[in-house]
Amino acid sequence: MVLTIPLVLLLAVVAGLLLRFKAVGAGAFVAVALFGFYLAHTGAADTVNQLVNAVTDALPGVTR
């Protein structure tokens, strides 16, 4: 059985856990969220998407 989780959901959970366990403050959380939002509207968005796709495609090929 293969379970797929959208990357944005996974990142939101990680960010929420960091905020909950006081590993990052609320101000840093907002700054990172806004940075991601604005980064998505730049020319770097395609490069970031290609990098994430390459990493996620390579993960199943990693063996112990």
PQR file with spaces between the fields and no chain letter, atoms N, CA, C, O and H, PARSE charges and radii, in Angstrom:
ATOM       1  N    MET     1       0.839   -1.179    0.000 -0.4000 1.5000
ATOM       2  CA   MET     1       0.000    0.000    0.000 -0.0000 2.0000
ATOM       3  C    MET     1       0.887    1.248    0.000  0.5500 1.7000
ATOM       4  O    MET     1       1.792    1.382    0.824 -0.5500 1.4000
ATOM       5  N    VAL     2       0.618    2.130   -0.912 -0.4000 1.5000
ATOM       6  CA   VAL     2       1.386    3.364   -1.021 -0.0000 2.0000
ATOM       7  C    VAL     2       0.517    4.512   -0.521  0.5500 1.7000
ATOM       8  O    VAL     2      -0.623    4.686   -0.953 -0.5500 1.4000
ATOM       9  H    VAL     2      -0.117    2.021   -1.582  0.4000 1.0000
ATOM      10  N    LEU     3       1.077    5.283    0.390 -0.4000 1.5000
ATOM      11  CA   LEU     3       0.376    6.437    0.946 -0.0000 2.0000
ATOM      12  C    LEU     3       1.053    7.696    0.429  0.5500 1.7000
ATOM      13  O    LEU     3       2.251    7.888    0.632 -0.5500 1.4000
ATOM      14  H    LEU     3       2.003    5.142    0.740  0.4000 1.0000
ATOM      15  N    THR     4       0.300    8.543   -0.230 -0.4000 1.5000
ATOM      16  CA   THR     4       0.875    9.788   -0.730 -0.0000 2.0000
ATOM      17  C    THR     4       0.358   10.951    0.116  0.5500 1.7000
ATOM      18  O    THR     4      -0.827   11.038    0.438 -0.5500 1.4000
ATOM      19  H    THR     4      -0.674    8.386   -0.395  0.4000 1.0000
ATOM      20  N    ILE     5       1.282   11.829    0.461 -0.4000 1.5000
ATOM      21  CA   ILE     5       0.963   13.010    1.263 -0.0000 2.0000
ATOM      22  C    ILE     5       1.465   14.224    0.494  0.5500 1.7000
ATOM      23  O    ILE     5       2.633   14.269    0.107 -0.5500 1.4000
ATOM      24  H    ILE     5       2.244   11.758    0.199  0.4000 1.0000
ATOM      25  N    PRO     6       0.607   15.202    0.269 -0.5600 1.5000
ATOM      26  CA   PRO     6       1.087   16.412   -0.400  0.2800 2.0000
ATOM      27  C    PRO     6       2.220   17.056    0.403  0.5500 1.7000
ATOM      28  O    PRO     6       2.160   17.129    1.630 -0.5500 1.4000
ATOM      29  N    LEU     7       3.237   17.513   -0.295 -0.4000 1.5000
ATOM      30  CA   LEU     7       4.398   18.114    0.357 -0.0000 2.0000
ATOM      31  C    LEU     7       4.001   19.332    1.185  0.5500 1.7000
ATOM      32  O    LEU     7       4.554   19.549    2.264 -0.5500 1.4000
ATOM      33  H    LEU     7       3.286   17.454   -1.292  0.4000 1.0000
ATOM      34  N    VAL     8       3.064   20.118    0.704 -0.4000 1.5000
ATOM      35  CA   VAL     8       2.657   21.316    1.442 -0.0000 2.0000
ATOM      36  C    VAL     8       2.020   20.916    2.771  0.5500 1.7000
ATOM      37  O    VAL     8       2.205   21.609    3.772 -0.5500 1.4000
ATOM      38  H    VAL     8       2.615   19.942   -0.172  0.4000 1.0000
ATOM      39  N    LEU     9       1.280   19.818    2.801 -0.4000 1.5000
ATOM      40  CA   LEU     9       0.687   19.344    4.057 -0.0000 2.0000
ATOM      41  C    LEU     9       1.766   18.873    5.017  0.5500 1.7000
ATOM      42  O    LEU     9       1.715   19.172    6.210 -0.5500 1.4000
ATOM      43  H    LEU     9       1.130   19.255    1.988  0.4000 1.0000
ATOM      44  N    LEU    10       2.741   18.137    4.501 -0.4000 1.5000
ATOM      45  CA   LEU    10       3.844   17.659    5.332 -0.0000 2.0000
ATOM      46  C    LEU    10       4.634   18.829    5.924  0.5500 1.7000
ATOM      47  O    LEU    10       4.973   18.816    7.108 -0.5500 1.4000
ATOM      48  H    LEU    10       2.782   17.894    3.532  0.4000 1.0000
ATOM      49  N    LEU    11       4.926   19.836    5.103 -0.4000 1.5000
ATOM      50  CA   LEU    11       5.660   21.005    5.579 -0.0000 2.0000
ATOM      51  C    LEU    11       4.841   21.804    6.597  0.5500 1.7000
ATOM      52  O    LEU    11       5.398   22.348    7.550 -0.5500 1.4000
ATOM      53  H    LEU    11       4.651   19.847    4.142  0.4000 1.0000
ATOM      54  N    ALA    12       3.539   21.874    6.398 -0.4000 1.5000
ATOM      55  CA   ALA    12       2.682   22.575    7.352 -0.0000 2.0000
ATOM      56  C    ALA    12       2.679   21.863    8.705  0.5500 1.7000
ATOM      57  O    ALA    12       2.695   22.516    9.748 -0.5500 1.4000
ATOM      58  H    ALA    12       3.087   21.431    5.624  0.4000 1.0000
ATOM      59  N    VAL    13       2.660   20.540    8.692 -0.4000 1.5000
ATOM      60  CA   VAL    13       2.699   19.779    9.940 -0.0000 2.0000
ATOM      61  C    VAL    13       4.030   20.000   10.653  0.5500 1.7000
ATOM      62  O    VAL    13       4.064   20.212   11.865 -0.5500 1.4000
ATOM      63  H    VAL    13       2.647   20.009    7.844  0.4000 1.0000
ATOM      64  N    VAL    14       5.125   19.948    9.895 -0.4000 1.5000
ATOM      65  CA   VAL    14       6.448   20.159   10.495 -0.0000 2.0000
ATOM      66  C    VAL    14       6.540   21.566   11.092  0.5500 1.7000
ATOM      67  O    VAL    14       7.022   21.739   12.212 -0.5500 1.4000
ATOM      68  H    VAL    14       5.097   19.775    8.910  0.4000 1.0000
ATOM      69  N    ALA    15       6.082   22.557   10.351 -0.4000 1.5000
ATOM      70  CA   ALA    15       6.128   23.934   10.856 -0.0000 2.0000
ATOM      71  C    ALA    15       5.246   24.086   12.095  0.5500 1.7000
ATOM      72  O    ALA    15       5.628   24.760   13.051 -0.5500 1.4000
ATOM      73  H    ALA    15       5.691   22.416    9.441  0.4000 1.0000
ATOM      74  N    GLY    16       4.083   23.467   12.079 -0.4000 1.5000
ATOM      75  CA   GLY    16       3.197   23.518   13.239 -0.0000 2.0000
ATOM      76  C    GLY    16       3.816   22.860   14.466  0.5500 1.7000
ATOM      77  O    GLY    16       3.695   23.373   15.579 -0.5500 1.4000
ATOM      78  H    GLY    16       3.772   22.919   11.303  0.4000 1.0000
ATOM      79  N    LEU    17       4.484   21.719   14.262 -0.4000 1.5000
ATOM      80  CA   LEU    17       5.147   21.040   15.380 -0.0000 2.0000
ATOM      81  C    LEU    17       6.306   21.874   15.929  0.5500 1.7000
ATOM      82  O    LEU    17       6.499   21.958   17.142 -0.5500 1.4000
ATOM      83  H    LEU    17       4.582   21.302   13.358  0.4000 1.0000
ATOM      84  N    LEU    18       7.072   22.489   15.030 -0.4000 1.5000
ATOM      85  CA   LEU    18       8.161   23.363   15.494 -0.0000 2.0000
ATOM      86  C    LEU    18       7.619   24.516   16.328  0.5500 1.7000
ATOM      87  O    LEU    18       8.205   24.887   17.345 -0.5500 1.4000
ATOM      88  H    LEU    18       6.916   22.421   14.045  0.4000 1.0000
ATOM      89  N    LEU    19       6.512   25.072   15.898 -0.4000 1.5000
ATOM      90  CA   LEU    19       5.904   26.168   16.640 -0.0000 2.0000
ATOM      91  C    LEU    19       5.351   25.671   17.981  0.5500 1.7000
ATOM      92  O    LEU    19       5.504   26.337   19.005 -0.5500 1.4000
ATOM      93  H    LEU    19       6.035   24.771   15.072  0.4000 1.0000
ATOM      94  N    ARG    20       4.721   24.523   17.968 -0.4000 1.5000
ATOM      95  CA   ARG    20       4.120   23.959   19.197 -0.0000 2.0000
ATOM      96  C    ARG    20       5.172   23.642   20.258  0.5500 1.7000
ATOM      97  O    ARG    20       4.960   23.889   21.445 -0.5500 1.4000
ATOM      98  H    ARG    20       4.596   23.982   17.136  0.4000 1.0000
ATOM      99  N    PHE    21       6.300   23.095   19.824 -0.4000 1.5000
ATOM     100  CA   PHE    21       7.335   22.700   20.774 -0.0000 2.0000
ATOM     101  C    PHE    21       8.364   23.803   21.005  0.5500 1.7000
ATOM     102  O    PHE    21       9.452   23.551   21.521 -0.5500 1.4000
ATOM     103  H    PHE    21       6.472   22.895   18.859  0.4000 1.0000
ATOM     104  N    LYS    22       8.014   25.006   20.624 -0.4000 1.5000
ATOM     105  CA   LYS    22       8.842   26.191   20.887 -0.0000 2.0000
ATOM     106  C    LYS    22      10.237   26.107   20.261  0.5500 1.7000
ATOM     107  O    LYS    22      11.175   26.738   20.749 -0.5500 1.4000
ATOM     108  H    LYS    22       7.130   25.211   20.205  0.4000 1.0000
ATOM     109  N    ALA    23      10.374   25.326   19.178 -0.4000 1.5000
ATOM     110  CA   ALA    23      11.649   25.265   18.476 -0.0000 2.0000
ATOM     111  C    ALA    23      11.811   26.490   17.575  0.5500 1.7000
ATOM     112  O    ALA    23      12.918   26.820   17.149 -0.5500 1.4000
ATOM     113  H    ALA    23       9.612   24.814   18.782  0.4000 1.0000
ATOM     114  N    VAL    24      10.706   27.149   17.298 -0.4000 1.5000
ATOM     115  CA   VAL    24      10.727   28.364   16.492 -0.0000 2.0000
ATOM     116  C    VAL    24       9.616   29.273   17.024  0.5500 1.7000
ATOM     117  O    VAL    24       8.548   28.806   17.419 -0.5500 1.4000
ATOM     118  H    VAL    24       9.807   26.882   17.644  0.4000 1.0000
ATOM     119  N    GLY    25       9.886   30.549   17.023 -0.4000 1.5000
ATOM     120  CA   GLY    25       8.888   31.495   17.523 -0.0000 2.0000
ATOM     121  C    GLY    25       7.842   31.821   16.468  0.5500 1.7000
ATOM     122  O    GLY    25       7.997   31.493   15.291 -0.5500 1.4000
ATOM     123  H    GLY    25      10.753   30.928   16.702  0.4000 1.0000
ATOM     124  N    ALA    26       6.788   32.464   16.907 -0.4000 1.5000
ATOM     125  CA   ALA    26       5.694   32.819   16.008 -0.0000 2.0000
ATOM     126  C    ALA    26       6.167   33.784   14.913  0.5500 1.7000
ATOM     127  O    ALA    26       5.731   33.683   13.767 -0.5500 1.4000
ATOM     128  H    ALA    26       6.662   32.730   17.863  0.4000 1.0000
ATOM     129  N    GLY    27       7.048   34.706   15.262 -0.4000 1.5000
ATOM     130  CA   GLY    27       7.556   35.654   14.266 -0.0000 2.0000
ATOM     131  C    GLY    27       8.347   34.960   13.177  0.5500 1.7000
ATOM     132  O    GLY    27       8.197   35.285   11.999 -0.5500 1.4000
ATOM     133  H    GLY    27       7.403   34.788   16.194  0.4000 1.0000
ATOM     134  N    ALA    28       9.189   34.008   13.553 -0.4000 1.5000
ATOM     135  CA   ALA    28       9.966   33.261   12.565 -0.0000 2.0000
ATOM     136  C    ALA    28       9.049   32.403   11.710  0.5500 1.7000
ATOM     137  O    ALA    28       9.275   32.258   10.509 -0.5500 1.4000
ATOM     138  H    ALA    28       9.312   33.744   14.509  0.4000 1.0000
ATOM     139  N    PHE    29       8.023   31.836   12.314 -0.4000 1.5000
ATOM     140  CA   PHE    29       7.052   31.032   11.574 -0.0000 2.0000
ATOM     141  C    PHE    29       6.375   31.871   10.490  0.5500 1.7000
ATOM     142  O    PHE    29       6.255   31.433    9.346 -0.5500 1.4000
ATOM     143  H    PHE    29       7.839   31.953   13.290  0.4000 1.0000
ATOM     144  N    VAL    30       5.939   33.060   10.847 -0.4000 1.5000
ATOM     145  CA   VAL    30       5.286   33.954    9.885 -0.0000 2.0000
ATOM     146  C    VAL    30       6.266   34.372    8.794  0.5500 1.7000
ATOM     147  O    VAL    30       5.907   34.404    7.617 -0.5500 1.4000
ATOM     148  H    VAL    30       6.036   33.417   11.776  0.4000 1.0000
ATOM     149  N    ALA    31       7.501   34.691    9.178 -0.4000 1.5000
ATOM     150  CA   ALA    31       8.505   35.111    8.199 -0.0000 2.0000
ATOM     151  C    ALA    31       8.790   34.005    7.188  0.5500 1.7000
ATOM     152  O    ALA    31       8.892   34.276    5.992 -0.5500 1.4000
ATOM     153  H    ALA    31       7.793   34.665   10.135  0.4000 1.0000
ATOM     154  N    VAL    32       8.919   32.767    7.652 -0.4000 1.5000
ATOM     155  CA   VAL    32       9.187   31.645    6.748 -0.0000 2.0000
ATOM     156  C    VAL    32       7.985   31.388    5.843  0.5500 1.7000
ATOM     157  O    VAL    32       8.154   31.119    4.654 -0.5500 1.4000
ATOM     158  H    VAL    32       8.835   32.547    8.624  0.4000 1.0000
ATOM     159  N    ALA    33       6.783   31.467    6.388 -0.4000 1.5000
ATOM     160  CA   ALA    33       5.583   31.257    5.577 -0.0000 2.0000
ATOM     161  C    ALA    33       5.465   32.332    4.498  0.5500 1.7000
ATOM     162  O    ALA    33       5.153   32.024    3.348 -0.5500 1.4000
ATOM     163  H    ALA    33       6.646   31.685    7.354  0.4000 1.0000
ATOM     164  N    LEU    34       5.711   33.574    4.860 -0.4000 1.5000
ATOM     165  CA   LEU    34       5.655   34.652    3.862 -0.0000 2.0000
ATOM     166  C    LEU    34       6.758   34.513    2.827  0.5500 1.7000
ATOM     167  O    LEU    34       6.532   34.780    1.647 -0.5500 1.4000
ATOM     168  H    LEU    34       5.964   33.824    5.795  0.4000 1.0000
ATOM     169  N    PHE    35       7.957   34.098    3.253 -0.4000 1.5000
ATOM     170  CA   PHE    35       9.045   33.880    2.313 -0.0000 2.0000
ATOM     171  C    PHE    35       8.651   32.825    1.281  0.5500 1.7000
ATOM     172  O    PHE    35       8.871   33.013    0.084 -0.5500 1.4000
ATOM     173  H    PHE    35       8.140   33.882    4.211  0.4000 1.0000
ATOM     174  N    GLY    36       8.077   31.730    1.737 -0.4000 1.5000
ATOM     175  CA   GLY    36       7.629   30.681    0.816 -0.0000 2.0000
ATOM     176  C    GLY    36       6.565   31.173   -0.131  0.5500 1.7000
ATOM     177  O    GLY    36       6.574   30.836   -1.315 -0.5500 1.4000
ATOM     178  H    GLY    36       7.898   31.577    2.709  0.4000 1.0000
ATOM     179  N    PHE    37       5.642   31.970    0.385 -0.4000 1.5000
ATOM     180  CA   PHE    37       4.577   32.522   -0.454 -0.0000 2.0000
ATOM     181  C    PHE    37       5.146   33.412   -1.550  0.5500 1.7000
ATOM     182  O    PHE    37       4.760   33.289   -2.713 -0.5500 1.4000
ATOM     183  H    PHE    37       5.634   32.244    1.347  0.4000 1.0000
ATOM     184  N    TYR    38       6.057   34.303   -1.190 -0.4000 1.5000
ATOM     185  CA   TYR    38       6.635   35.207   -2.181 -0.0000 2.0000
ATOM     186  C    TYR    38       7.614   34.489   -3.106  0.5500 1.7000
ATOM     187  O    TYR    38       7.734   34.859   -4.274 -0.5500 1.4000
ATOM     188  H    TYR    38       6.371   34.402   -0.246  0.4000 1.0000
ATOM     189  N    LEU    39       8.308   33.483   -2.613 -0.4000 1.5000
ATOM     190  CA   LEU    39       9.215   32.704   -3.450 -0.0000 2.0000
ATOM     191  C    LEU    39       8.453   31.994   -4.560  0.5500 1.7000
ATOM     192  O    LEU    39       8.971   31.822   -5.664 -0.5500 1.4000
ATOM     193  H    LEU    39       8.210   33.182   -1.664  0.4000 1.0000
ATOM     194  N    ALA    40       7.229   31.583   -4.268 -0.4000 1.5000
ATOM     195  CA   ALA    40       6.415   30.886   -5.261 -0.0000 2.0000
ATOM     196  C    ALA    40       6.057   31.783   -6.443  0.5500 1.7000
ATOM     197  O    ALA    40       5.692   31.284   -7.508 -0.5500 1.4000
ATOM     198  H    ALA    40       6.809   31.723   -3.371  0.4000 1.0000
ATOM     199  N    HIS    41       6.155   33.082   -6.270 -0.4000 1.5000
ATOM     200  CA   HIS    41       5.799   34.016   -7.338 -0.0000 2.0000
ATOM     201  C    HIS    41       7.021   34.580   -8.064  0.5500 1.7000
ATOM     202  O    HIS    41       6.902   35.557   -8.803 -0.5500 1.4000
ATOM     203  H    HIS    41       6.451   33.487   -5.405  0.4000 1.0000
ATOM     204  N    THR    42       8.195   33.973   -7.860 -0.4000 1.5000
ATOM     205  CA   THR    42       9.399   34.448   -8.521 -0.0000 2.0000
ATOM     206  C    THR    42       9.835   33.456   -9.591  0.5500 1.7000
ATOM     207  O    THR    42       9.224   32.402   -9.766 -0.5500 1.4000
ATOM     208  H    THR    42       8.291   33.179   -7.260  0.4000 1.0000
ATOM     209  N    GLY    43      10.881   33.802  -10.287 -0.4000 1.5000
ATOM     210  CA   GLY    43      11.436   32.910  -11.297 -0.0000 2.0000
ATOM     211  C    GLY    43      12.089   31.677  -10.693  0.5500 1.7000
ATOM     212  O    GLY    43      12.341   30.699  -11.397 -0.5500 1.4000
ATOM     213  H    GLY    43      11.378   34.658  -10.145  0.4000 1.0000
ATOM     214  N    ALA    44      12.363   31.714   -9.394 -0.4000 1.5000
ATOM     215  CA   ALA    44      12.987   30.580   -8.720 -0.0000 2.0000
ATOM     216  C    ALA    44      11.996   29.448   -8.457  0.5500 1.7000
ATOM     217  O    ALA    44      12.407   28.338   -8.119 -0.5500 1.4000
ATOM     218  H    ALA    44      12.158   32.508   -8.822  0.4000 1.0000
ATOM     219  N    ALA    45      10.709   29.711   -8.605 -0.4000 1.5000
ATOM     220  CA   ALA    45       9.696   28.703   -8.290 -0.0000 2.0000
ATOM     221  C    ALA    45       9.870   27.442   -9.138  0.5500 1.7000
ATOM     222  O    ALA    45       9.750   26.332   -8.620 -0.5500 1.4000
ATOM     223  H    ALA    45      10.375   30.612   -8.879  0.4000 1.0000
ATOM     224  N    ASP    46      10.150   27.597  -10.427 -0.4000 1.5000
ATOM     225  CA   ASP    46      10.337   26.424  -11.295 -0.0000 2.0000
ATOM     226  C    ASP    46      11.563   25.621  -10.867  0.5500 1.7000
ATOM     227  O    ASP    46      11.525   24.391  -10.856 -0.5500 1.4000
ATOM     228  H    ASP    46      10.248   28.498  -10.848  0.4000 1.0000
ATOM     229  N    THR    47      12.631   26.299  -10.521 -0.4000 1.5000
ATOM     230  CA   THR    47      13.846   25.609  -10.073 -0.0000 2.0000
ATOM     231  C    THR    47      13.592   24.850   -8.770  0.5500 1.7000
ATOM     232  O    THR    47      14.023   23.707   -8.617 -0.5500 1.4000
ATOM     233  H    THR    47      12.662   27.298  -10.530  0.4000 1.0000
ATOM     234  N    VAL    48      12.899   25.485   -7.844 -0.4000 1.5000
ATOM     235  CA   VAL    48      12.586   24.830   -6.570 -0.0000 2.0000
ATOM     236  C    VAL    48      11.702   23.611   -6.814  0.5500 1.7000
ATOM     237  O    VAL    48      11.924   22.558   -6.217 -0.5500 1.4000
ATOM     238  H    VAL    48      12.549   26.413   -7.968  0.4000 1.0000
ATOM     239  N    ASN    49      10.708   23.742   -7.682 -0.4000 1.5000
ATOM     240  CA   ASN    49       9.833   22.608   -7.993 -0.0000 2.0000
ATOM     241  C    ASN    49      10.618   21.470   -8.630  0.5500 1.7000
ATOM     242  O    ASN    49      10.399   20.307   -8.292 -0.5500 1.4000
ATOM     243  H    ASN    49      10.527   24.597   -8.167  0.4000 1.0000
ATOM     244  N    GLN    50      11.519   21.782   -9.535 -0.4000 1.5000
ATOM     245  CA   GLN    50      12.324   20.742  -10.181 -0.0000 2.0000
ATOM     246  C    GLN    50      13.223   20.049   -9.160  0.5500 1.7000
ATOM     247  O    GLN    50      13.383   18.829   -9.207 -0.5500 1.4000
ATOM     248  H    GLN    50      11.697   22.727   -9.810  0.4000 1.0000
ATOM     249  N    LEU    51      13.806   20.807   -8.245 -0.4000 1.5000
ATOM     250  CA   LEU    51      14.654   20.226   -7.210 -0.0000 2.0000
ATOM     251  C    LEU    51      13.862   19.293   -6.300  0.5500 1.7000
ATOM     252  O    LEU    51      14.308   18.186   -5.998 -0.5500 1.4000
ATOM     253  H    LEU    51      13.675   21.798   -8.207  0.4000 1.0000
ATOM     254  N    VAL    52      12.691   19.740   -5.867 -0.4000 1.5000
ATOM     255  CA   VAL    52      11.855   18.909   -4.998 -0.0000 2.0000
ATOM     256  C    VAL    52      11.409   17.652   -5.732  0.5500 1.7000
ATOM     257  O    VAL    52      11.396   16.568   -5.149 -0.5500 1.4000
ATOM     258  H    VAL    52      12.329   20.639   -6.112  0.4000 1.0000
ATOM     259  N    ASN    53      11.043   17.785   -7.008 -0.4000 1.5000
ATOM     260  CA   ASN    53      10.649   16.614   -7.792 -0.0000 2.0000
ATOM     261  C    ASN    53      11.804   15.640   -7.948  0.5500 1.7000
ATOM     262  O    ASN    53      11.600   14.430   -7.853 -0.5500 1.4000
ATOM     263  H    ASN    53      11.053   18.665   -7.482  0.4000 1.0000
ATOM     264  N    ALA    54      13.001   16.131   -8.184 -0.4000 1.5000
ATOM     265  CA   ALA    54      14.167   15.268   -8.334 -0.0000 2.0000
ATOM     266  C    ALA    54      14.456   14.511   -7.040  0.5500 1.7000
ATOM     267  O    ALA    54      14.758   13.318   -7.062 -0.5500 1.4000
ATOM     268  H    ALA    54      13.167   17.114   -8.262  0.4000 1.0000
ATOM     269  N    VAL    55      14.362   15.212   -5.922 -0.4000 1.5000
ATOM     270  CA   VAL    55      14.624   14.558   -4.615 -0.0000 2.0000
ATOM     271  C    VAL    55      13.556   13.513   -4.328  0.5500 1.7000
ATOM     272  O    VAL    55      13.882   12.399   -3.918 -0.5500 1.4000
ATOM     273  H    VAL    55      14.117   16.181   -5.904  0.4000 1.0000
ATOM     274  N    THR    56      12.285   13.850   -4.535 -0.4000 1.5000
ATOM     275  CA   THR    56      11.229   12.884   -4.243 -0.0000 2.0000
ATOM     276  C    THR    56      11.252   11.699   -5.203  0.5500 1.7000
ATOM     277  O    THR    56      10.868   10.593   -4.823 -0.5500 1.4000
ATOM     278  H    THR    56      12.020   14.755   -4.868  0.4000 1.0000
ATOM     279  N    ASP    57      11.692   11.910   -6.429 -0.4000 1.5000
ATOM     280  CA   ASP    57      11.834   10.795   -7.369 -0.0000 2.0000
ATOM     281  C    ASP    57      13.009    9.896   -6.985  0.5500 1.7000
ATOM     282  O    ASP    57      12.975    8.689   -7.227 -0.5500 1.4000
ATOM     283  H    ASP    57      12.004   12.809   -6.738  0.4000 1.0000
ATOM     284  N    ALA    58      14.046   10.482   -6.389 -0.4000 1.5000
ATOM     285  CA   ALA    58      15.239    9.705   -6.014 -0.0000 2.0000
ATOM     286  C    ALA    58      15.058    8.941   -4.718  0.5500 1.7000
ATOM     287  O    ALA    58      15.745    7.944   -4.498 -0.5500 1.4000
ATOM     288  H    ALA    58      14.074   11.463   -6.193  0.4000 1.0000
ATOM     289  N    LEU    59      14.162    9.373   -3.862 -0.4000 1.5000
ATOM     290  CA   LEU    59      13.987    8.743   -2.547 -0.0000 2.0000
ATOM     291  C    LEU    59      13.641    7.248   -2.619  0.5500 1.7000
ATOM     292  O    LEU    59      14.210    6.479   -1.844 -0.5500 1.4000
ATOM     293  H    LEU    59      13.603   10.183   -4.041  0.4000 1.0000
ATOM     294  N    PRO    60      12.754    6.798   -3.493 -0.5600 1.5000
ATOM     295  CA   PRO    60      12.471    5.365   -3.532  0.2800 2.0000
ATOM     296  C    PRO    60      13.687    4.517   -3.935  0.5500 1.7000
ATOM     297  O    PRO    60      13.739    3.329   -3.618 -0.5500 1.4000
ATOM     298  N    GLY    61      14.657    5.115   -4.627 -0.4000 1.5000
ATOM     299  CA   GLY    61      15.843    4.391   -5.048 -0.0000 2.0000
ATOM     300  C    GLY    61      16.901    4.279   -3.970  0.5500 1.7000
ATOM     301  O    GLY    61      17.883    3.557   -4.142 -0.5500 1.4000
ATOM     302  H    GLY    61      14.614    6.080   -4.884  0.4000 1.0000
ATOM     303  N    VAL    62      16.720    4.980   -2.859 -0.4000 1.5000
ATOM     304  CA   VAL    62      17.694    4.919   -1.766 -0.0000 2.0000
ATOM     305  C    VAL    62      17.471    3.633   -0.982  0.5500 1.7000
ATOM     306  O    VAL    62      16.358    3.333   -0.550 -0.5500 1.4000
ATOM     307  H    VAL    62      15.923    5.566   -2.719  0.4000 1.0000
ATOM     308  N    THR    63      18.563    2.877   -0.805 -0.4000 1.5000
ATOM     309  CA   THR    63      18.466    1.628   -0.057 -0.0000 2.0000
ATOM     310  C    THR    63      19.301    1.718    1.204  0.5500 1.7000
ATOM     311  O    THR    63      20.170    2.581    1.329 -0.5500 1.4000
ATOM     312  H    THR    63      19.468    3.121   -1.155  0.4000 1.0000
ATOM     313  N    ARG    64      19.039    0.845    2.109 -0.4000 1.5000
ATOM     314  CA   ARG    64      19.792    0.840    3.366 -0.0000 2.0000
ATOM     315  C    ARG    64      21.122    0.208    3.196  0.5500 1.7000
ATOM     316  O    ARG    64      21.890    0.119    4.154 -0.5500 1.4000
ATOM     317  H    ARG    64      18.334    0.143    2.008  0.4000 1.0000
